[in-house]
Amino acid sequence: MKVNKLRITTKSKKYSIFIGRNLINNINNILRSEKLSFKKILLVIDKNVPSKFKKKLLKNIKTQSKKTFIFNPSEKNKSQKSIDEIHNILFKNRFNRDDCIIAYGGGITGDVVGYSASIYKRGMKFINIPTTLLAQVDSSIGGKTGINNNYGKNLIGSFYQPDLVVSDIDILKSLSSREIICGYAEILKSSLIDNYKNFKFLNDNLESIINIKQPYIGKAILNSCNLKKKIVQKDEVEKDIRKVLNLGHTFAHAYESCLGYSKKLNHGEAVILGIKNAIEFSYKQKFLNKRIYDLLKNHLENIPLNKKLTTLFKTKDVNKIITYMKADKKNNSKKINLILMKDFGKIKTDSQYNEAIIKKFLNLELKK
């Protein structure tokens, strides 16, 4: 597979995304090609990154001063306490704004490190090296950073673009099938937002993609990144078109929050359930025709997801789910904003519903 380079241009920053194989071994060449150099680097390394890949990055990245911090990623550690721990290392070692912090891990690691970088001395250099499929196709692109609190998911954060993203596909082979499905959720979402052609590629090659076979996985990642690039360049801080990226997420975030971010349900699994809900709701509201609805429903059922809404929640949980949906940051009134689908490439971002309508819908879904 050749190395693909995407160039992102936003109002706040221009940066490159590298996608390909053997990139960690060539990290210094990539830094030089992007004219990035630093005296000090803090490497925040996800504890789930396999040892051989940790050693590979530590061996290949060259700088005058290199500090490391092993981060235990979980939704509970996506917190202010983790930000303080990272900042303490930066302050004690007198990092300045021209020094760099590198996130080497999954989406939670990238979100926490990105937010740390954005508020340390009002912003320092930040490089994201995503090591999960989910992070490579979604959270590493576009500058969303953030942490959770008692009121919900990602409610504290910033828009802070990285200076570089390096997605090495070789590391994906170390992931569990559950992690691959988690990433596939965002690949699927991107195809629905983008066009039928990209969805058809997924529909025709689902098995090859989730088994990390080339060239299928490479093309799926590239298609998703290109979609995210187009949207972020048009709407950096989610005032308009970028809201389409939240398809299925109002439901998904509420499910994660309701379960206390437990291991019962990871983000990608929640997104697949959320997309199922959004598709069903869109069909019931007559936004989506039956042909597309049946096509999507069939594809969703073919994804090897071992999670069902009815085994995770009971009807007694609906009020709690609704509470979290009402706290979603996309809401700007007392109603709940849902991102729904009309057709491939046609996403409806302005649908607002009273909680009674959504409550009735969830009660029916949980009785299936």
C-alpha positions, 0 to 999 in steps of 0.5 A: 500500500502506498502512503497517502497524505491528506492536507487539512486546511482550516481557519486556525491551522494547516496540517497533514494526515499520513495514512499507510504502512511502516510509518512509525519506523519513518516518523523522523522523516515525516517530521522533517518533511513537515518541517516540525522539530522540537527540543522537548517532547512528552509522549503520552502512550496508551497502556493498551499499545502493544509493547513492540509498537511502544518500543518502535516509537521510542526508538525512532523518535529523536529529540533532545529531551523525551519524557513519557507518560503511560495513560490508562484510557477509559471513559472514567479517566477522560477527566480533569484529574488526567489533565492535571497529571499531564500538566504537572509533567509539562510544568515540572519539566518546563515545557514551553509552547514551542515544545510538543506533546504526542498522543500515541493511542486510541481515541480517548488518549487523543481527546485527553492529550489534545485538550491538555495541549490546547489549554497548556499555556494557551496552546502547545504543539500537538501530534496525534498518532492514533493506534485504533481503527476508531481513532484513525478514521474519526477522533484524530481528525478535525480537532475535537478534544474533550473530557467527560464530567458527571453531567455527560460525555465530552461536555468540557473541551475545545476545538484544537487542530493537531500539527500532524496526524500519523495513522500506521495501518500495521498496528491495526493487526494487533487489535481485537475483533471488538476494537475493529467493529468499534472503528467500523461504526464510524467508517459506516457512518461516514459512508452514509453521510458521503455517498452511495458509492462508498456505502456499496464498497462497504456492503460488498467488502464487509468481511474483508474490511473487518478482517483488516485485509488490504487493499480494502481496509486501506481504502475504507480508512482513506474514504472516511478520512476524506469525508471528514476532511471535506466537512472539517474544512467547511465547518471547523467548529461545528456551527453548521454542516459538521453536525452531520458527523453526529449521525446516531450519536445522540442515542449513542452518547446517552447509552454510554452515559447511562451505563456509566461508561462501563465495559459493557458497551464501547463507543463504536458499539454504542454508535452502531446501536445509535445508527440503528435507532436513527435509521429506524426513527428516520423511516418512521418519520418518513424521511427515508424510503423503504428501499434504502431502509431495508438495505441499511437494516440488512447491512447493520444486521450483518455486522458481527455486533454482540450487543443488543439494546434489549439486553443492555436496557429495560423500559425502566431505563428510558427516563434516564436515557432521555435525561442524558439525551436532553443534556447533549451539547447539540441541543439549543432548546428544551427539545432534543436534537436528532441527526437523521437520514433522508438518503445517502449524502443527505443528512437532516441536522435540524430535527428537534423533538419533544421528549415524549416522542422519543420516549415512546420510540425507545419504549417500542425499541426496548419491547422488540 
